[in-house]
Amino acid sequence: MISSTASEVNADDPTRFVYEEADGVIWGTYTGDTVVQGRFVGTRDDDRLVLMYVHALKAGPRAAGRSDSRIESLPDGRLRLVEHFTFDGDDTPQVSVCEELPTR
């Protein structure tokens, strides 16, 4: 994750996501920054991901919600996700940006 309107991103320990896909179904995990452990599941339709997620926060509580992401291609071939999301119980729109890590 490189940016989020929901919290300041820790550049030394950003939230890192691992995505899996089969036949348009998306699932995965994430951890880092403010998140102890997170899970998500959803669908992909062309360049759009629609997901539901839940995670445990380092501060103690749980957070859950829904997201709608646009997949973009970066000039170097990596992918960027621009995610519009809301937390359950709070309809305040949020936006985060994640970029694929460079291949080493």
N, C-alpha and C positions, 0 to 999 in steps of 0.2 A: 504494500500500500504506500502510495506516495503522498496522498492528501485525503482529508476527510473534514466535512463540516461538523461532524458529531464530536470530534476530539482532535487534539493536537497529535500528529504522528511523530513517534519517537524515531528519529533517523538512524539511531544505533540499533534499535530492536523493533522495526515496524511489524505490523501484523502481516504474516505470510500465509498465502492460500495455496492449497493443492487441489486442483480440479481434475475430475474424472468424467468421461462421457461414454455412453453407449446408446446408439439409436435415438439420439436427441434427448436422452435423460442425463442430467448433470447432477453430480454429488461431490462432496469433498469435505475437507477439514481446514481449519485455520487456527493460528496461535500467534502470540507475540504482542508487544505493546501493552494494551490494557486487557487483552483477552488471555485467559488461562487455556481454554479449549473451546472450539466452535465447530459446528456441523451445519451443512446446508444441503438442500436437494431442490431440484426444479427441472426446467426444460430449456432447450435451445431451439430457436426457430431462426435460421439464417444467422444474422449478426446480432440477435437479441437473446439474452438470458433472463428468465423469470424464475426467481428462487425464493424459498422460505428458509430462514436461518434461526439458530438459537446458539447462544454462547454463555459461558461462565466468565464473569469479570474478575480481575485481580482484586478489585475493591469489594467483592463479595456477592453482589446480586447477579441475577441472570438477565439476559436481554434476548429478545426474539423479535422477528419482524419479517418484512417482505422487501424484495428488491427487484428492479428492472434495469438490466445493464445493456449497454451498447458495446459491441466488440469493434475495436478500431485496429488497423494495421499501422505500425510505426515504420518510418523509412528504413530502419535496419532489419525489418522482418519480424520483430517481436510484436506481441499483442498488448493492447491497452484495453482495460474495461472501465467505462464511465458508468458508475452505478448510482441510480436514484433509489433511495430506500426510506422506509419509515420503521420506527419501532412500534411493536404492539402497544396500544394504549396511548400513543402520542402520534398524531397525524402531521407533525412538523416535518416537512420534506427535508431530506439530507442528501448529500452527494459525496461520493468517494471516488478516487481514481487509483487503479492498480495497474502496474506494468509488469510484464513478464521479465524475469531476471535474464541477463545476458548469458549465453552459453559459455562455459569456461573451457 
